[in-house]
Amino acid sequence: MAIDRQESPYRRGNRFEVMPIPMVPDHCITVDAGAVQLVVESRRLTNEIIKDTYHGGSEKDMQFDDYGATLHVCGTADGLEYLRFDCFENEPHYHYIEQRVGANVVVRIDELAVGDPIEFSLACVADHLPEMLRNCGVADLADEVTDQLDTVRSGVDVVRELMVKARQPVS
């Protein structure tokens, strides 16, 4: 019998049938890494931003006022975002973004188990990016990244310092 992972208490994350809040281009720095672009953003998330983005509502009544460094992983050819790592001060998490269906899965980063969310996120990109992209439904991009892992890892080295600087909230 197959297990419905969306109903399991052990599912990978929470699925939302909406796209994540768009990045703010003025707060972003892009690093080319071959088939992907690594975009660093200093980000703040508040209830007001959530309400403005989703036109007054969200799927759950939650309180947000958080900030930190965000790493967006976008396809170079199509410019679309497929992964996002929000290394927030209080609620660090990451997103698997399914562009084809307009949905995303949000996964909490357990900083007690994995340590610094920035280092965890950079390790994911350096060591697991092809698998994570396949999970987003972009196998062709994952194959390109597999062939360019040295280029991706060089990009991660550049991004590390930018992520540390982006920890501080923007106004």
C-alpha positions as CSV (number, residue, x, y, z in Angstrom):
1,M,0.0,0.0,0.0
2,A,1.4,3.4,-1.0
3,I,1.7,6.1,1.6
4,D,0.1,9.5,0.9
5,R,3.0,11.7,1.9
6,Q,0.9,14.8,1.9
7,E,-1.3,13.4,4.7
8,S,1.5,11.9,6.7
9,P,2.8,13.6,9.8
10,Y,6.3,12.7,8.4
11,R,5.8,14.5,5.1
12,R,8.8,16.5,3.8
13,G,7.1,19.9,4.3
14,N,3.8,21.8,3.9
15,R,2.4,22.2,0.4
16,F,0.9,25.5,-0.6
17,E,-1.0,25.9,-3.9
18,V,0.4,29.3,-4.4
19,M,3.8,30.7,-5.4
20,P,6.1,32.1,-2.8
21,I,6.3,35.9,-2.3
22,P,8.3,37.4,-5.1
23,M,11.9,38.6,-4.6
24,V,12.5,42.3,-4.4
25,P,15.0,43.0,-7.2
26,D,16.5,46.1,-5.5
27,H,17.6,43.9,-2.6
28,C,19.2,41.2,-4.8
29,I,22.7,40.3,-6.0
30,T,22.9,37.7,-8.8
31,V,25.9,35.2,-9.1
32,D,26.1,33.2,-12.3
33,A,26.7,29.5,-11.7
34,G,26.3,27.9,-15.1
35,A,22.9,26.5,-15.7
36,V,21.6,28.3,-12.6
37,Q,21.8,31.7,-11.1
38,L,22.2,32.1,-7.4
39,V,20.4,35.2,-6.2
40,V,21.1,36.6,-2.7
41,E,18.6,38.8,-1.1
42,S,18.3,40.5,2.3
43,R,14.7,39.8,3.1
44,R,12.0,40.7,5.6
45,L,8.7,38.9,5.9
46,T,5.8,40.5,7.8
47,N,2.1,39.9,8.1
48,E,1.6,43.1,6.0
49,I,3.7,41.8,3.2
50,I,1.9,38.4,3.2
51,K,-1.5,40.2,3.2
52,D,-0.5,42.5,0.3
53,T,0.9,39.5,-1.7
54,Y,-2.0,37.2,-1.2
55,H,-4.7,40.0,-1.3
56,G,-5.7,39.9,2.3
57,G,-5.4,36.3,3.2
58,S,-3.1,33.4,3.7
59,E,-3.9,29.7,4.2
60,K,-3.3,30.0,7.9
61,D,-3.6,32.8,10.5
62,M,0.0,33.1,11.4
63,Q,2.1,35.9,12.8
64,F,5.2,36.8,10.9
65,D,7.9,39.3,11.6
66,D,11.2,37.7,10.5
67,Y,14.2,38.6,8.4
68,G,17.5,37.3,7.1
69,A,19.5,36.1,4.1
70,T,17.7,34.4,1.3
71,L,19.2,32.4,-1.5
72,H,17.1,32.0,-4.7
73,V,18.1,29.3,-7.2
74,C,16.9,30.2,-10.7
75,G,17.3,28.6,-14.1
76,T,19.7,30.7,-16.2
77,A,17.8,29.9,-19.5
78,D,14.3,30.6,-18.2
79,G,14.9,32.9,-15.3
80,L,12.4,31.0,-13.1
81,E,13.0,30.3,-9.5
82,Y,13.0,26.6,-8.4
83,L,14.5,26.7,-4.9
84,R,14.5,29.3,-2.2
85,F,16.4,29.1,1.1
86,D,15.1,31.7,3.7
87,C,17.8,31.7,6.4
88,F,15.6,33.7,8.7
89,E,16.5,34.6,12.2
90,N,13.4,32.9,13.8
91,E,11.9,30.5,11.3
92,P,14.5,29.4,8.8
93,H,13.0,27.3,6.0
94,Y,13.3,26.5,2.3
95,H,11.0,26.1,-0.6
96,Y,10.7,23.5,-3.4
97,I,9.0,25.6,-6.1
98,E,6.9,23.8,-8.7
99,Q,6.7,26.4,-11.5
100,R,4.6,24.2,-13.8
101,V,1.7,23.9,-11.3
102,G,2.1,27.1,-9.4
103,A,2.8,25.5,-6.0
104,N,5.5,25.2,-3.5
105,V,6.5,23.0,-0.6
106,V,7.9,24.8,2.5
107,V,10.3,22.8,4.7
108,R,11.5,24.0,8.1
109,I,15.3,24.1,8.7
110,D,16.0,22.5,12.1
111,E,19.0,24.7,13.1
112,L,19.4,22.6,16.2
113,A,20.2,19.5,14.1
114,V,21.9,21.1,11.1
115,G,23.6,24.2,12.6
116,D,23.8,27.5,10.8
117,P,20.9,27.8,8.2
118,I,23.2,29.6,5.8
119,E,25.9,26.8,5.8
120,F,23.1,24.2,5.6
121,S,21.6,26.0,2.5
122,L,25.0,26.4,0.8
123,A,25.8,22.7,1.4
124,C,22.4,21.7,-0.1
125,V,23.2,23.7,-3.3
126,A,26.8,22.5,-3.5
127,D,26.1,18.8,-2.8
128,H,22.4,18.1,-3.5
129,L,21.2,20.6,-6.1
130,P,20.5,18.1,-9.0
131,E,18.3,15.9,-6.7
132,M,16.5,19.0,-5.3
133,L,15.8,20.3,-8.8
134,R,14.4,16.9,-9.9
135,N,12.0,17.2,-6.9
136,C,10.8,20.5,-8.4
137,G,10.0,18.8,-11.7
138,V,12.9,20.2,-13.7
139,A,14.9,17.1,-14.6
140,D,16.5,18.7,-17.7
141,L,17.9,21.5,-15.6
142,A,19.0,19.0,-13.0
143,D,21.0,17.1,-15.7
144,E,22.6,20.4,-16.8
145,V,23.6,21.2,-13.2
146,T,25.1,17.7,-12.8
147,D,27.4,18.4,-15.7
148,Q,28.4,21.7,-14.2
149,L,28.9,21.0,-10.5
150,D,32.3,22.7,-10.4
151,T,30.7,25.9,-11.7
152,V,27.9,25.7,-9.2
153,R,30.3,25.1,-6.3
154,S,32.4,28.1,-7.5
155,G,29.2,30.2,-7.3
156,V,28.5,28.9,-3.8
157,D,31.9,30.1,-2.7
158,V,31.1,33.6,-3.9
159,V,27.6,33.5,-2.4
160,R,28.8,32.6,1.1
161,E,30.1,36.1,1.9
162,L,27.0,37.7,0.4
163,M,24.7,35.6,2.5
164,V,26.5,36.6,5.7
165,K,26.1,40.3,4.8
166,A,22.4,39.8,3.9
167,R,21.6,38.5,7.4
168,Q,20.8,42.0,8.6
169,P,17.3,43.2,7.7
170,V,16.6,45.8,5.1
171,S,14.5,48.8,5.9
